[in-house]
Amino acid sequence: MDSLITAAARALAAGDPLGALNRVALRDDAPALALRGIAMAQLGDFVRAKALLRSAARAFGPKEAVARARCVVAEAEIALVSRDLGWPLKALDAARATLEAHGDRMNAAHARNLEVRRLLLIGRLDEAEHALARLDPTPLPPASQVARELVVAGIAIRRLRTKAARDALTRAEHAAREAGIPALTAEVESAFLAMDAPAARLISRGQERPLRLEEVEELQASKALVVDACRRVVRDAGMVVSLATRPVLFALARALGEAWPGDAPRSTLLARAFRAKHADESHRARLRVEVGWLRVELRTLADVRATKRRVCAGAAPCTRGRRAGAACRRAACGGARLPRRRRIVVEFSAGDRDRRQPAHRAARARFARRGRQGADVWSRACASLDKRADAGIPDNLVTPGSPAERLDRAS
């Protein structure tokens, strides 16, 4: 490899794409094309970067298996940064196997790191943790160490393990200083800011206040009864009832929790559950059915009681909750409270984004899946907590960010 190629590679490793382009911009040989592709990716021109990397892979030819595999790994990272989840994973697996077979442990570990970051991005936390446990961090350079630690922090944030997340971010900060790349340092700083920023909204006794991640973790570990508007579950310290597939029931539970320590009038429940502005007898009948189902679902956590016009709360979890079926569904309903010692609503989403469906469609779906619980998942579409966490996870090791992004971070 000649001196210009070596100097350009060192400039890219130091986060200086313009310096690399100054050395190889006018060259069309295979190594120069690969370096130009990575430089263009770091500058944010992903389309041009992909084209250059593919041209480099073709120019290397079949005899240069290691060089072609490195081009594939770089292209996989560009696809990850640009959120091209349809990029073929088999090509990355084959490139990693080729690098391992030829003793290129550093780039093979980097390819494994990309796989873990993709699993984290699509929310497969268990698979990401399993793959991360098989990743040997020893051959990784400081820049790749930063990416790995940020992945560890991202998994911990999604698991609401804030101490583990802060420890991983501290290690990432040390590795970023050692790497000396300003873009990576900015990514770590933004992750720390996300940890300290409000991540949830607590509604209790008619008042609202923001919560940081540590406070959310403490709340979920406490004995409080929590109506979680992100996962759409009702939980206490020992039990979780998922209402993710029961939007009407969750809307009722949320309305009751927000109304505590008061009770919820029937008109409020009708508006929240069915968006009914003018209720008639059919609406009230449907409401009685839905509250009966809610009483059945929450029988081990809360006591939902009915009065003439409202639903009011008992002072302790319902001991009569095992009376299910027609007798429970026939109970009259209007408004409700939850157990006196633990009634809290936590709003994890940015706004009121309850997904509702017509009652007859919900009823048909429930009869089709009677007895099944919904999946307890984080929804990227509605969870600002997930967006906060994802904002601090860099997916740009090859592409540490465009100059405009670095200026924004510096300001």
C-alpha positions in Angstrom: 0.0 0.0 0.0 1.5 3.4 -1.0 2.0 6.3 1.3 -1.1 8.3 0.2 -3.4 5.3 0.9 -1.8 4.9 4.3 -2.2 8.6 5.1 -5.8 8.7 3.9 -6.6 5.6 6.1 -5.1 7.3 9.1 -7.0 10.5 8.5 -10.3 8.5 8.3 -9.4 6.7 11.6 -8.9 10.1 13.2 -12.3 11.4 12.0 -10.9 13.7 9.2 -12.7 12.7 6.0 -11.7 15.9 4.2 -8.0 15.2 4.9 -8.5 11.7 3.4 -10.2 13.0 0.3 -7.4 15.5 -0.3 -5.1 12.5 -0.7 -7.2 10.1 -2.8 -10.0 12.2 -4.4 -8.5 11.9 -7.9 -7.6 8.2 -7.8 -9.7 5.3 -9.1 -7.8 2.2 -7.9 -9.7 -0.1 -5.6 -8.2 1.0 -2.2 -8.7 4.7 -3.1 -12.3 4.0 -4.1 -13.0 2.2 -0.8 -11.4 5.1 1.2 -13.4 7.7 -0.8 -16.6 5.8 -0.1 -16.0 5.8 3.7 -15.0 9.5 3.6 -18.2 10.4 1.7 -20.2 8.4 4.2 -18.7 10.3 7.1 -19.6 13.5 5.3 -23.2 12.3 5.0 -23.5 11.5 1.3 -24.7 7.9 1.7 -25.8 7.3 -1.9 -22.4 8.3 -3.3 -20.7 6.3 -0.5 -22.6 3.1 -1.4 -21.7 3.5 -5.0 -18.0 4.0 -4.3 -17.9 1.0 -2.0 -19.6 -1.3 -4.5 -17.2 -0.1 -7.2 -14.3 -0.8 -4.8 -15.5 -4.3 -4.1 -15.8 -5.1 -7.8 -12.3 -3.6 -8.5 -10.7 -5.7 -5.8 -11.7 -8.9 -7.6 -12.4 -12.4 -6.3 -8.8 -12.9 -5.2 -8.9 -10.1 -2.6 -11.5 -11.7 -0.3 -10.5 -9.7 2.8 -10.7 -6.4 1.0 -14.1 -7.2 -0.4 -15.3 -8.3 3.0 -14.2 -5.0 4.5 -16.1 -3.1 1.8 -19.2 -5.2 2.7 -18.9 -4.4 6.4 -18.5 -0.6 5.6 -21.6 -0.8 3.4 -23.5 -2.6 6.1 -22.8 0.2 8.5 -23.9 2.8 6.1 -27.2 0.9 5.7 -27.6 0.8 9.5 -27.0 4.6 9.7 -29.5 5.3 6.9 -32.0 2.9 8.5 -32.0 0.6 5.5 -33.2 -2.5 7.4 -33.8 -4.4 4.2 -30.1 -4.7 3.6 -29.2 -8.4 3.3 -27.8 -9.7 6.6 -26.4 -12.8 5.0 -23.8 -10.7 3.2 -22.6 -9.3 6.6 -22.5 -12.8 8.1 -20.4 -14.0 5.1 -18.1 -11.1 5.4 -17.6 -11.6 9.1 -16.8 -15.3 8.5 -14.3 -14.4 5.8 -12.6 -11.9 8.1 -12.4 -14.4 11.0 -11.0 -17.1 8.7 -8.2 -14.7 7.5 -7.3 -13.6 11.0 -8.7 -10.0 10.7 -10.1 -10.1 14.3 -10.6 -6.3 14.5 -12.9 -6.0 11.5 -14.7 -9.2 12.4 -15.4 -7.9 15.8 -16.7 -4.7 14.2 -19.0 -6.7 12.0 -20.4 -8.5 15.1 -20.8 -5.1 16.7 -22.9 -4.0 13.7 -25.2 -7.0 14.2 -25.7 -6.2 17.8 -26.5 -2.5 17.0 -29.1 -3.6 14.4 -30.8 -6.0 16.9 -31.0 -3.1 19.4 -32.4 -0.8 16.7 -35.3 -3.1 15.9 -36.0 -3.8 19.6 -34.8 -7.4 19.9 -33.1 -6.8 23.3 -32.7 -10.5 24.3 -31.0 -11.4 21.0 -28.8 -8.2 21.3 -27.7 -9.2 24.8 -26.9 -12.7 23.7 -24.9 -11.5 20.7 -23.1 -8.9 22.8 -22.0 -11.6 25.3 -20.3 -13.5 22.4 -18.5 -10.3 21.2 -14.9 -10.2 22.3 -14.1 -6.5 22.9 -10.3 -7.0 23.1 -9.4 -6.4 19.4 -11.7 -3.4 19.1 -10.0 0.0 18.7 -11.1 2.9 21.0 -13.7 4.1 18.4 -15.3 0.7 18.2 -15.2 0.5 22.0 -17.3 3.7 22.2 -19.9 2.2 19.9 -20.0 -1.1 21.9 -20.4 0.7 25.3 -23.2 2.9 23.8 -25.0 -0.3 22.7 -24.6 -1.6 26.3 -26.0 1.7 27.6 -28.9 1.5 25.1 -29.9 -2.0 26.2 -29.7 -0.9 29.9 -31.8 2.2 29.2 -34.5 0.1 27.5 -34.4 -2.3 30.4 -34.6 0.7 32.9 -31.3 -0.2 34.5 -30.0 3.3 34.9 -26.9 2.5 37.0 -25.7 0.0 34.4 -26.4 2.6 31.7 -24.4 5.3 33.4 -21.5 3.0 34.0 -21.5 2.1 30.3 -21.6 5.7 29.3 -18.7 6.5 31.6 -16.6 3.8 29.9 -17.7 5.2 26.5 -16.6 8.6 27.6 -13.1 7.4 28.5 -12.8 5.5 25.2 -14.0 8.5 23.2 -11.2 10.6 24.8 -8.7 8.0 23.9 -10.0 7.9 20.3 -9.8 11.7 20.0 -12.7 11.9 17.5 -14.9 14.9 18.3 -18.0 13.3 16.8 -17.8 10.3 19.1 -17.3 12.6 22.1 -20.4 14.5 21.0 -22.4 11.3 20.8 -21.5 10.3 24.3 -22.4 13.8 25.6 -25.8 13.6 24.0 -26.4 10.2 25.6 -25.6 11.7 29.0 -28.0 14.6 28.2 -30.7 12.0 27.3 -30.2 10.3 30.6 -30.8 13.5 32.5 -33.7 14.8 30.4 -37.3 14.2 31.3 -38.4 10.8 30.0 -41.9 10.4 31.3 -44.8 12.3 32.8 -46.3 11.5 36.1 -50.0 12.2 36.7 -51.0 11.8 40.3 -53.8 13.5 42.4 -54.6 15.8 39.5 -51.1 17.1 39.2 -48.4 16.5 36.5 -44.6 16.5 36.8 -41.8 15.2 34.6 -39.7 12.2 35.6 -36.2 11.3 34.7 -35.2 7.7 34.0 -34.0 7.1 37.5 -37.3 8.2 38.9 -39.2 6.0 36.5 -37.1 3.0 37.6 -37.8 3.8 41.3 -41.5 4.2 40.6 -41.8 0.8 38.8 -39.8 -0.8 41.6 -42.2 0.7 44.3 -45.5 -0.7 45.5 -47.5 1.9 43.6 -50.1 0.8 41.1 -49.0 2.3 37.8 -51.0 2.7 34.6 -48.2 2.7 32.0 -49.2 4.6 28.9 -46.1 3.5 27.0 -46.3 -0.3 27.3 -50.1 -0.1 27.9 -50.0 -2.2 31.0 -51.2 -1.9 34.6 -48.5 -3.0 37.0 -47.5 -3.1 40.6 -44.4 -4.4 42.3 -45.3 -8.1 41.7 -47.7 -8.3 38.8 -48.2 -6.9 35.3 -51.5 -6.9 33.4 -51.1 -6.1 29.7 -53.8 -4.2 27.9 -51.8 -3.6 24.8 -54.4 -5.4 22.7 -57.3 -4.0 24.6 -57.3 -0.2 23.7 -60.8 0.4 25.1 -60.0 -1.2 28.4 -56.7 0.7 28.6 -58.5 4.0 27.9 -60.9 3.3 30.8 -58.0 2.3 33.2 -56.2 5.5 32.3 -59.2 7.7 32.8 -59.9 6.1 36.2 -56.2 6.5 37.2 -56.1 10.2 36.2 -59.4 10.9 38.0 -58.1 9.5 41.3 -58.6 10.3 44.2 -61.9 11.4 42.8 -64.1 9.2 40.6 -64.7 9.4 36.9 -68.2 10.4 35.6 -69.9 8.2 33.0 -69.7 10.9 30.4 -65.9 11.1 30.7 -65.5 7.3 30.4 -67.7 7.3 27.3 -65.7 10.1 25.7 -62.4 8.4 26.5 -63.4 4.9 25.5 -65.7 5.5 22.5 -65.2 9.2 21.7 -68.9 9.6 22.2 -70.1 13.2 22.4 -73.8 12.3 22.8 -74.3 9.0 24.6 -77.4 7.0 24.2 -78.5 3.7 25.8 -76.4 1.6 23.5 -73.3 3.5 24.5 -74.1 2.9 28.2 -74.7 -0.7 27.6 -71.3 -1.1 25.8 -69.7 0.8 28.6 -71.1 -1.6 31.2 -69.7 -4.5 29.2 -66.2 -2.9 28.9 -66.0 -2.0 32.6 -67.0 -5.6 33.4 -64.1 -6.8 31.4 -61.8 -4.3 33.0 -62.9 -5.5 36.4 -62.1 -9.0 35.4 -58.7 -8.0 34.0 -57.7 -6.0 37.1 -59.3 -8.2 39.7 -55.9 -9.0 41.3 -54.7 -5.4 41.3 -57.6 -3.1 41.9 -61.3 -2.9 42.9 -63.5 -1.2 40.3 -66.8 -0.2 41.9 -69.9 1.4 40.3 -72.3 4.0 41.7 -75.4 5.4 40.0 -73.6 7.9 37.9 -69.9 7.3 38.4 -67.4 4.6 39.1 -65.8 4.8 42.6 -62.8 3.1 44.1 -62.4 0.7 46.9 -59.7 1.1 49.5 -58.0 -2.2 48.8 -57.6 -4.7 45.9 -60.8 -6.5 45.1 -61.3 -9.7 47.1 -64.4 -10.5 45.1 -62.7 -10.3 41.8 -62.8 -14.0 41.1 -66.5 -13.7 40.2 -66.1 -13.5 36.5 -68.3 -14.1 33.5 -71.9 -12.9 33.2 -72.3 -11.9 36.8 -69.3 -9.6 36.7 -70.3 -8.1 33.3 -73.8 -7.3 34.5 -72.5 -5.0 37.2 -73.6 -1.4 36.8 -70.9 1.2 36.0 -70.3 4.9 35.9 -66.9 6.0 37.3 -64.1 4.3 39.3 -61.2 4.6 41.6 -58.2 2.3 42.3 -56.9 1.1 45.6 -56.2 4.1 48.0 -52.7 3.2 48.9 -51.4 3.0 45.3 -53.0 4.9 42.4 -50.7 6.5 39.9 -50.7 7.1 36.2 -47.4 7.4 34.3 -47.5 8.8 30.8 -44.4 7.7 28.9 -45.6 9.0 25.5 -45.3 12.6 24.3 -49.1 13.1 24.2 -52.4 11.4 24.3 -52.0 8.8 21.6 -54.5 6.1 22.7 -55.2 3.8 19.8 -58.9 3.1 19.8 -61.1 0.9 17.7 -64.9 0.5 17.4 -66.5 -1.5 20.2 -67.9 -4.1 17.9 -64.5 -4.7 16.3 -62.8 -4.9 19.7 -65.4 -7.3 20.9 -64.9 -9.6 17.9 -61.2 -9.5 18.4 -61.5 -10.3 22.1 -63.7 -13.3 21.5 -61.2 -14.5 18.9 -58.3 -14.3 21.3 -60.1 -14.8 24.6 -57.7 -15.6 27.4 -54.5 -14.3 25.7 -52.4 -11.5 27.0 -50.9 -8.8 24.7 -47.2 -8.6 24.2 -45.3 -6.3 26.6 -43.2 -4.3 24.1 -41.7 -0.8 23.7 -43.4 1.0 20.8 -41.1 3.3 18.9 -44.1 4.9 17.3 -45.4 6.4 20.6 -42.7 6.2 23.3 -40.7 9.3 23.9 -38.7 7.3 26.4 -37.6 5.1 23.5 -36.8 8.1 21.4 -34.7 9.6 24.1 -32.8 6.4 24.5 -32.3 5.9 20.8 -31.1 9.5 20.3 -28.1 8.7 22.4 -27.0 5.6 20.6 -24.6 6.3 17.7 -25.1 4.3 14.6 -22.3 6.1 12.8 -18.9 4.6 13.6 -17.9 4.7 9.9 -20.0 7.8 9.6 -19.5 9.9 12.7 -21.7 12.7 11.4 -21.7 15.4 8.9 -20.0 18.8 9.5 -23.3 20.5 10.0 -24.3 18.0 12.7 -21.0 18.5 14.5 -21.5 22.3 14.4 -25.0 21.8 15.8 -23.6 19.7 18.7 -20.8 22.2 19.3 -23.2 25.1 19.6 
